[in-house]
Amino acid sequence: MKAQKSYIDLNGRLAIPAKVRQALKLKAGDEVSIKYNDSELIVSTFCSNIEKARNILDKYKDIDLHKELNLMRKEDAAKE
């Protein structure tokens, strides 16, 4: 991961340096997600989030997730 210095303007907007926007192919109006904790702020592109989700789902490609979810719901309903 590379680090870049940036700033927050008077309206609370975070400036993303041009080199970073170009490298990530970000344009004005693109959606990003922001995660934070006590001392860190992580900005992710929409495309990277989709890719992460696909990688997670690839682990379950041999399982019928819809069928598994329905089975879990039936089991939960039976417990009530």
C-alpha positions as CSV (number, residue, x, y, z in Angstrom):
1,M,0.0,0.0,0.0
2,K,1.3,3.4,-0.9
3,A,0.9,6.5,1.2
4,Q,0.0,10.0,0.0
5,K,-0.4,13.2,1.9
6,S,-3.7,15.0,1.5
7,Y,-5.9,17.4,3.3
8,I,-9.5,18.1,4.4
9,D,-11.0,21.3,3.2
10,L,-13.2,23.7,5.2
11,N,-16.4,21.8,4.1
12,G,-15.0,18.5,5.4
13,R,-14.2,17.1,2.0
14,L,-11.1,14.9,1.6
15,A,-8.9,15.8,-1.4
16,I,-7.7,12.7,-3.3
17,P,-4.5,13.5,-5.2
18,A,-4.6,13.4,-9.0
19,K,-2.0,10.6,-9.2
20,V,-4.1,8.4,-6.9
21,R,-7.4,9.2,-8.8
22,Q,-5.6,8.3,-12.1
23,A,-4.1,5.1,-10.7
24,L,-7.5,4.0,-9.4
25,K,-9.4,5.3,-12.4
26,L,-11.6,7.5,-10.2
27,K,-13.7,10.2,-11.8
28,A,-15.8,13.0,-10.2
29,G,-19.1,11.4,-9.0
30,D,-17.7,7.9,-8.5
31,E,-18.9,6.1,-5.4
32,V,-16.4,5.0,-2.8
33,S,-16.8,3.4,0.6
34,I,-15.2,4.7,3.8
35,K,-14.2,2.6,6.7
36,Y,-12.7,4.0,9.9
37,N,-11.7,3.2,13.4
38,D,-10.1,5.3,16.2
39,S,-7.1,6.3,14.2
40,E,-7.5,5.1,10.6
41,L,-9.5,6.0,7.5
42,I,-9.7,3.6,4.6
43,V,-11.3,4.7,1.3
44,S,-12.2,1.9,-1.1
45,T,-13.4,2.0,-4.7
46,F,-16.7,0.4,-5.6
47,C,-14.9,-1.9,-8.0
48,S,-12.5,-3.2,-5.3
49,N,-15.4,-3.9,-3.0
50,I,-17.2,-5.9,-5.7
51,E,-14.0,-7.9,-6.4
52,K,-13.6,-8.7,-2.7
53,A,-17.2,-9.9,-2.5
54,R,-16.6,-12.1,-5.6
55,N,-13.5,-13.6,-4.0
56,I,-15.4,-14.4,-0.9
57,L,-18.3,-16.0,-2.9
58,D,-15.8,-18.1,-5.0
59,K,-15.1,-20.1,-1.9
60,Y,-18.7,-21.3,-2.0
61,K,-19.1,-21.9,-5.7
62,D,-19.8,-25.7,-5.1
63,I,-22.6,-24.9,-2.6
64,D,-26.1,-23.8,-3.4
65,L,-26.3,-20.8,-1.1
66,H,-30.0,-20.2,-1.9
67,K,-30.8,-23.7,-0.8
68,E,-28.6,-23.4,2.3
69,L,-30.3,-20.2,3.3
70,N,-33.8,-21.6,2.9
71,L,-32.8,-24.6,5.0
72,M,-31.4,-22.4,7.7
73,R,-34.7,-20.3,7.7
74,K,-36.8,-23.5,8.0
75,E,-34.6,-24.7,10.9
76,D,-35.0,-21.3,12.7
77,A,-38.7,-21.3,12.1
78,A,-39.0,-24.8,13.6
79,K,-37.3,-23.6,16.8
80,E,-39.9,-20.9,17.4
